[in-house]
């Protein structure tokens, strides 16, 4: 069959789906893509997906590196599939072929393509004089038709075509929606406005920047417009999945009273926590009363001296006002620093991201090294 032939060709072409030339070109793509950065956009996306109001810059940079690496590897795999088909461009069929192993993510992609077709149909009917004539909009469902035709060509048991008609609730999407609903309960109007703007961000709204970020101009087989839509969707889904996994890791690593498994925490996080605790304890010791020099002793004040000081305070109100203003400024600085420290502690740390990727890539069993056909540098694909 067609799917068996393509899989056999890919396995016979090289021991790894990515050849040495593809690996070097992916490294070159990452080096050239450093000029273009999505870190500000990623921070807003991470906030909309469940991170703190101001995600850490180093965490967003790590997420950007993960997403970029995954998409570059996915692009080169899709290029290999396109060359095996004898195609000159990377089409949606090549990406769908790579995603055929994960039915849930494939069904999610099909729903996204259906949504894009529906959105295009709505936009075309807005300015139409005869919106009831649906025959002339038959060409609008091109994305859904491409996916359905290709899935029917490789489907031997009917399991792929059933994904097109399935209407089951996506548990992952539902969990994200519930998390967003909990986030917005205590937001005021300005915070909710920022949250809505962050939710609307996507890679597809900056198509030229996204293409430059992936360095598509250096590829021998370039993706077409529909494939770039799918890649932008997969990039956002990768960010969402990284945030989902990192939030689970963060929840697991939060100390809980009475938890018998509290000692079973990753050594990486223990090292990170110990270093942070040592730094904070050192700072507290430097500010402790034992390390504070004693105040200079002064002689006892006479009654006349106290009276003159009292009359100066009453005669010049600015003396007490300046003292009160300085105290308020110190309190304001302390509260601002406390809020900043609290926001930083509630944000996803780079350690959470690394531990999430380690857990996701970890396989258990004697055949674990051979359980994934598309592994890259001991990291499994998040998108497919």
C-alpha positions in Angstrom: 0.0 0.0 0.0 1.0 3.7 -0.4 1.5 4.3 3.3 3.7 1.2 3.7 5.8 2.1 0.7 6.4 5.6 1.9 7.3 4.4 5.4 9.7 1.8 3.9 11.4 4.4 1.7 11.9 6.7 4.7 13.4 4.0 6.8 15.7 2.8 4.0 16.9 6.2 3.1 18.8 6.6 6.3 19.0 5.2 9.8 17.5 8.4 11.1 14.7 10.3 9.4 17.0 13.4 9.3 20.3 13.0 7.4 23.5 14.7 8.3 22.9 17.4 5.7 19.4 18.1 7.2 20.9 18.3 10.7 23.5 20.8 9.5 20.9 22.9 7.7 18.7 22.8 10.7 21.6 24.2 12.8 22.2 26.9 10.2 18.5 27.7 10.3 18.6 28.2 14.0 21.6 30.4 13.8 20.0 32.6 11.1 16.7 32.6 12.9 18.3 34.2 16.0 18.0 37.6 14.3 14.2 37.1 14.4 12.7 36.6 17.9 9.2 35.8 19.1 10.1 36.2 22.8 7.7 39.1 23.4 4.9 37.3 21.6 5.7 34.1 23.4 5.5 35.8 26.8 1.9 37.0 26.0 1.0 33.6 24.7 2.3 31.9 27.8 0.3 34.3 30.0 -2.9 33.5 28.0 -2.2 29.8 28.4 -1.8 29.8 32.2 1.5 31.4 33.2 1.8 34.5 35.4 1.0 38.0 34.2 4.7 38.6 33.3 6.4 35.4 32.3 10.1 35.3 32.7 12.3 36.3 29.8 14.6 33.3 30.2 11.6 30.9 30.3 10.2 32.4 27.1 13.6 32.2 25.4 13.8 28.5 26.3 10.3 27.8 25.0 11.3 29.7 21.8 14.3 27.5 21.4 12.3 24.3 21.9 9.5 25.3 19.4 12.1 26.5 16.8 14.0 23.2 17.0 10.9 21.1 16.8 9.5 23.0 13.7 12.9 22.9 11.9 13.1 19.2 12.4 9.5 18.8 11.3 10.1 20.9 8.2 13.0 18.7 7.1 11.0 15.5 7.7 8.1 16.9 5.6 10.7 17.8 2.9 11.9 14.2 2.8 8.3 13.0 2.4 7.7 15.6 -0.3 10.8 14.4 -2.2 9.6 10.8 -1.9 6.3 11.8 -3.5 8.1 13.6 -6.2 6.6 17.0 -5.2 8.4 20.3 -5.5 6.8 22.0 -2.5 5.9 20.9 1.0 2.1 20.4 1.0 -0.3 19.7 3.9 -0.3 16.0 2.9 3.3 15.7 3.9 2.6 17.1 7.4 -0.5 15.0 7.8 1.5 11.9 6.9 3.9 12.7 9.8 1.1 13.2 12.2 -0.8 9.9 11.3 0.6 8.1 14.4 -1.1 10.4 16.9 -4.9 10.3 16.3 -5.8 12.9 18.9 -3.4 15.5 17.5 -4.4 14.6 13.9 -8.1 15.1 14.8 -7.2 18.4 16.4 -5.4 19.5 13.2 -8.4 18.5 11.1 -10.7 20.5 13.2 -8.4 23.5 12.8 -8.5 23.1 9.0 -12.3 22.9 9.2 -12.3 26.1 11.3 -10.1 27.9 8.8 -12.4 26.9 5.9 -15.5 28.1 7.9 -13.8 31.4 8.7 -12.9 32.0 5.0 -16.5 31.2 4.1 -17.9 33.7 6.6 -15.5 36.4 5.5 -16.5 35.9 1.9 -20.2 36.0 2.7 -20.0 39.3 4.7 -19.8 41.5 1.6 -21.8 39.2 -0.7 -25.1 40.3 -2.1 -26.5 36.8 -2.2 -25.2 34.9 0.8 -27.7 32.2 0.5 -26.2 30.8 -2.7 -23.9 28.2 -1.2 -22.9 26.5 -4.5 -20.3 29.1 -5.4 -18.6 28.6 -2.0 -17.9 25.0 -2.6 -14.2 25.9 -3.4 -13.8 27.5 0.0 -13.6 24.1 1.8 -10.3 23.4 0.1 -8.4 22.6 3.3 -10.9 20.1 4.5 -11.0 18.5 1.0 -7.2 18.2 0.9 -7.1 16.5 4.2 -10.0 14.2 3.5 -8.7 13.1 0.1 -5.2 12.3 1.4 -6.5 10.5 4.5 -8.8 8.4 2.3 -5.9 7.5 0.1 -3.8 6.1 3.0 -6.7 4.8 5.1 -6.9 1.0 5.1 -9.2 0.4 8.1 -11.4 3.6 8.1 -9.9 5.0 11.3 -8.6 8.1 9.6 -11.8 9.0 7.9 -13.7 8.6 11.2 -11.6 11.4 12.6 -13.2 13.8 10.2 -16.7 13.1 11.4 -15.9 12.7 15.1 -17.4 15.3 17.4 -16.0 14.2 20.7 -15.0 16.8 23.3 -11.3 17.5 23.3 -10.2 16.9 26.9 -7.0 18.9 26.5 -8.8 21.9 25.0 -11.5 21.7 27.7 -8.9 21.7 30.4 -7.3 24.8 29.0 -10.6 26.6 28.8 -11.3 25.7 32.4 -7.9 27.0 33.5 -8.5 30.3 31.6 -11.9 30.7 33.2 -10.4 30.3 36.6 -7.7 32.8 35.7 -10.2 35.5 34.7 -12.4 35.3 37.7 -10.5 37.9 39.8 -9.4 40.1 36.9 -10.6 43.7 36.6 -11.5 45.3 33.2 -7.9 46.4 32.3 -6.4 43.0 33.2 -9.1 41.2 31.3 -8.5 43.4 28.3 -4.8 42.5 28.3 -5.7 38.8 28.7 -8.0 39.0 25.6 -5.3 40.6 23.6 -2.8 37.9 24.6 -5.3 35.2 23.7 -5.6 36.6 20.2 -1.9 36.3 19.5 -0.7 33.6 17.1 2.1 32.9 14.7 -0.2 33.0 11.7 -0.9 36.8 12.3 2.8 37.5 11.6 3.3 35.2 8.6 6.3 37.0 7.1 8.1 37.1 10.4 7.2 33.5 11.0 8.6 32.4 7.6 11.8 34.4 8.3 12.1 32.8 11.8 12.0 29.3 10.2 14.4 30.4 7.5 12.3 28.9 4.7 14.3 30.6 2.0 17.2 28.3 2.7 15.2 25.2 2.1 15.4 23.3 -1.2 11.8 22.2 -0.9 9.7 25.1 0.5 6.3 24.9 2.1 3.3 26.4 0.4 0.8 28.8 1.9 -1.5 26.1 3.3 1.5 24.3 4.9 2.6 27.5 6.5 -0.8 27.9 8.1 -0.5 24.4 9.5 3.1 25.0 10.8 1.9 28.2 12.5 -0.9 26.2 14.2 1.5 23.5 15.2 3.9 26.1 16.7 1.2 27.5 18.9 0.1 24.0 19.9 3.7 23.2 20.9 3.8 26.3 23.1 0.5 25.3 24.6 1.7 21.8 25.3 4.9 22.9 26.8 3.0 25.3 29.2 0.6 22.5 30.1 3.4 20.1 31.0 5.3 22.8 32.8 2.3 23.7 34.9 1.9 20.0 35.9 5.6 19.9 36.9 5.3 23.1 38.8 2.3 21.7 40.7 4.2 18.5 41.5 7.2 20.4 42.7 5.2 22.7 45.0 5.8 21.6 48.6 2.7 20.1 50.2 2.3 19.5 53.9 1.8 15.9 54.8 2.8 14.6 51.3 4.7 11.3 51.8 6.1 11.5 48.3 7.5 15.0 48.8 11.1 13.6 48.8 10.6 12.1 45.3 11.5 15.3 43.5 13.8 15.7 40.5 17.4 16.3 41.5 17.6 19.3 39.1 14.8 21.1 40.9 16.3 20.3 44.3 19.6 21.8 43.2 17.8 24.9 41.9 15.8 25.2 45.1 18.8 24.8 47.4 20.8 27.4 45.5 17.8 29.9 45.7 17.4 29.1 49.4 21.1 29.6 50.1 21.0 33.0 48.4 18.0 34.1 50.3 19.4 32.9 53.6 22.7 34.7 53.0 20.8 37.9 52.4 18.7 37.4 55.6 21.9 36.7 57.6 23.5 39.9 56.4 20.4 41.9 57.5 20.0 40.1 60.8 20.3 42.0 64.1 23.5 40.1 65.0 25.2 41.5 61.9 23.8 45.0 62.4 26.2 47.4 64.2 24.8 48.8 67.5 23.6 52.4 67.5 25.8 55.1 68.9 24.9 55.8 72.6 23.9 59.3 73.4 23.7 61.1 76.7 20.4 61.5 78.5 18.4 64.5 77.2 17.4 67.1 79.7 13.9 68.5 80.0 14.9 71.8 78.3 16.4 70.0 75.3 13.3 67.9 75.0 11.1 71.0 75.1 13.1 72.7 72.4 12.9 69.6 70.2 9.1 69.5 70.8 8.7 73.2 69.9 10.8 72.7 66.7 8.6 69.9 65.7 5.4 72.0 66.3 6.9 75.1 64.8 8.0 73.4 61.6 5.5 70.9 60.3 7.7 69.9 57.4 10.0 68.0 59.7 7.4 65.4 60.6 6.0 65.5 57.1 9.4 64.7 55.6 9.8 61.9 58.0 6.4 60.4 57.2 7.0 60.7 53.5 10.3 58.9 53.7 8.6 56.1 55.7 5.9 55.8 53.1 8.4 55.7 50.3 10.3 52.9 52.0 7.0 51.0 52.6 6.1 51.5 48.9 9.4 50.2 47.7 9.1 47.2 50.0 5.6 46.4 48.7 6.7 46.8 45.1 9.7 44.5 45.6 7.4 42.0 47.4 4.9 42.0 44.5 7.7 41.6 42.0 9.2 38.7 44.0 5.7 37.1 44.3 5.1 37.4 40.5 8.4 35.9 39.8 7.9 33.0 42.1 4.4 32.3 40.6 5.9 32.3 37.0 7.0 29.2 35.2 10.7 28.7 35.7 13.2 27.3 33.1 13.7 24.4 35.5 10.0 23.5 35.1 10.3 23.5 31.3 13.4 21.3 31.3 11.8 18.8 33.7 8.7 18.7 31.6 10.6 18.0 28.5 12.6 15.3 30.3 9.4 13.6 31.6 7.8 13.8 28.1 10.8 12.3 26.4 11.3 9.6 29.0 10.3 6.1 27.9 10.0 3.1 30.2 10.6 -0.5 29.0 13.3 -2.6 27.3 12.2 -1.4 23.8 12.0 2.3 24.8 14.8 3.5 22.5 12.8 2.1 19.5 9.4 3.3 20.6 9.4 6.6 18.6 10.2 6.8 14.9 10.9 10.5 15.0 13.3 11.3 17.8 15.7 14.2 17.7 18.5 14.5 20.1 16.7 12.4 22.7 13.6 14.7 22.5 10.3 13.4 21.1 8.1 15.6 19.0 5.5 17.7 20.8 3.6 18.7 17.7 3.1 15.2 16.2 
